[in-house]
Amino acid sequence: MSDKVRVDLEFPIHASPSFLFQYISTPDSMGEWFADNVNSRGKKYIFMWNDTEEVADRIAQKTDVFIRFKWEEDEDEDTYFEFRIEVDDLTKDVSLLVVDFAEEDEVEESKMFWENQISELKHVIGG
């Protein structure tokens, strides 16, 4: 049973789903906004921030729709982080939904982290 809570965030992004998907799924593009450096070997992604290295496995993906990662050191089976692209049927507006899990007392910190990262993403893609 997880003692972490699910954090759902939604960010409007001015970019096509296929363009945006590249930025949330390829190591080179993720290295421009998510981490200082990102490498991958198959489904294993290595994220580097300063001197910290975090490893995540890509556990699910549907091209131009979503990608889901699981941190290797997270022993909680039900937790992951996911980027999902949603397009409004009527307006065709594109949103990036971020799903993450955080300890109860770290939810605000998690939201701030994602707001910073996504604002960096918007800056990089001009969206």
C-alpha positions as CSV (number, residue, x, y, z in Angstrom):
1,M,0.0,0.0,0.0
2,S,1.4,3.4,-1.0
3,D,1.8,6.2,1.5
4,K,2.5,8.5,-1.5
5,V,-0.3,10.6,-2.9
6,R,-0.9,11.1,-6.6
7,V,-0.2,14.6,-8.0
8,D,-1.9,15.6,-11.2
9,L,-0.9,18.8,-13.0
10,E,-2.0,20.2,-16.3
11,F,-0.1,22.7,-18.5
12,P,-1.3,24.3,-21.7
13,I,1.4,24.0,-24.4
14,H,1.4,25.6,-27.8
15,A,2.9,22.8,-29.8
16,S,1.8,19.9,-31.9
17,P,1.4,16.5,-30.1
18,S,4.2,14.9,-32.2
19,F,6.6,17.8,-31.6
20,L,5.8,17.8,-27.9
21,F,6.1,14.0,-27.7
22,Q,9.7,14.2,-28.9
23,Y,10.5,16.6,-26.0
24,I,9.0,14.2,-23.3
25,S,10.5,11.0,-24.7
26,T,13.9,11.4,-26.3
27,P,17.0,11.7,-24.1
28,D,18.5,14.6,-26.1
29,S,15.3,16.7,-25.9
30,M,14.7,15.8,-22.3
31,G,18.3,17.0,-21.6
32,E,17.2,20.5,-22.7
33,W,14.6,21.0,-20.0
34,F,14.1,18.1,-17.6
35,A,17.6,17.3,-16.4
36,D,21.1,18.5,-17.0
37,N,21.8,15.4,-19.1
38,V,19.8,12.4,-20.1
39,N,21.1,9.1,-21.5
40,S,19.2,6.0,-22.4
41,R,20.0,2.3,-23.0
42,G,16.9,0.6,-24.3
43,K,14.1,1.3,-21.8
44,K,16.5,2.5,-19.1
45,Y,16.9,6.3,-18.8
46,I,19.6,7.9,-16.8
47,F,18.8,11.5,-15.6
48,M,21.6,13.7,-14.3
49,W,21.3,16.8,-12.2
50,N,24.6,18.3,-11.0
51,D,26.3,15.3,-9.4
52,T,23.2,13.3,-8.9
53,E,22.2,10.5,-11.1
54,E,18.7,9.0,-11.1
55,V,17.7,6.0,-13.2
56,A,14.2,5.3,-14.4
57,D,12.7,2.6,-16.6
58,R,10.3,3.5,-19.4
59,I,7.4,1.2,-18.5
60,A,4.7,2.3,-21.0
61,Q,4.5,4.5,-24.1
62,K,2.1,5.3,-26.9
63,T,3.6,7.6,-29.5
64,D,2.3,11.2,-29.5
65,V,0.0,10.3,-26.5
66,F,1.9,9.4,-23.4
67,I,5.1,8.1,-21.8
68,R,5.4,6.6,-18.3
69,F,8.6,6.1,-16.3
70,K,9.3,4.3,-13.0
71,W,12.2,5.4,-10.8
72,E,14.4,2.4,-10.2
73,E,15.1,3.2,-6.5
74,D,11.4,3.7,-5.8
75,E,10.3,0.4,-4.1
76,D,6.6,1.4,-4.2
77,E,5.1,-0.7,-7.0
78,D,2.2,1.7,-7.7
79,T,4.2,4.8,-8.3
80,Y,5.5,6.3,-11.5
81,F,5.7,9.6,-13.4
82,E,3.9,10.1,-16.6
83,F,3.6,12.8,-19.3
84,R,0.4,12.7,-21.2
85,I,-0.6,14.8,-24.2
86,E,-4.2,15.8,-24.4
87,V,-5.9,17.6,-27.3
88,D,-9.2,19.3,-26.8
89,D,-11.6,18.0,-29.5
90,L,-13.3,21.4,-30.0
91,T,-10.5,24.0,-29.6
92,K,-7.6,21.7,-30.6
93,D,-5.7,23.2,-27.6
94,V,-2.8,21.0,-26.5
95,S,-2.2,20.3,-22.8
96,L,0.6,18.4,-21.1
97,L,-0.7,16.4,-18.1
98,V,1.9,15.4,-15.6
99,V,1.2,12.6,-13.1
100,D,3.6,12.0,-10.2
101,F,3.6,10.6,-6.8
102,A,4.9,12.3,-3.7
103,E,5.0,11.9,0.1
104,E,2.1,13.8,1.7
105,D,4.5,16.5,3.0
106,E,6.3,16.9,-0.3
107,V,3.3,17.5,-2.6
108,E,3.8,21.3,-2.8
109,E,7.6,20.8,-3.4
110,S,6.7,18.3,-6.2
111,K,4.2,20.8,-7.8
112,M,6.9,23.5,-7.7
113,F,9.4,21.2,-9.3
114,W,7.1,20.3,-12.1
115,E,6.0,23.9,-12.6
116,N,9.7,24.9,-12.9
117,Q,10.5,22.0,-15.3
118,I,7.5,22.7,-17.5
119,S,8.2,26.4,-17.7
120,E,11.7,25.5,-18.8
121,L,10.1,23.1,-21.4
122,K,7.8,25.9,-22.7
123,H,10.9,28.2,-22.9
124,V,12.8,25.6,-24.9
125,I,10.1,24.9,-27.4
126,G,8.7,28.4,-27.6
127,G,5.3,27.1,-26.4
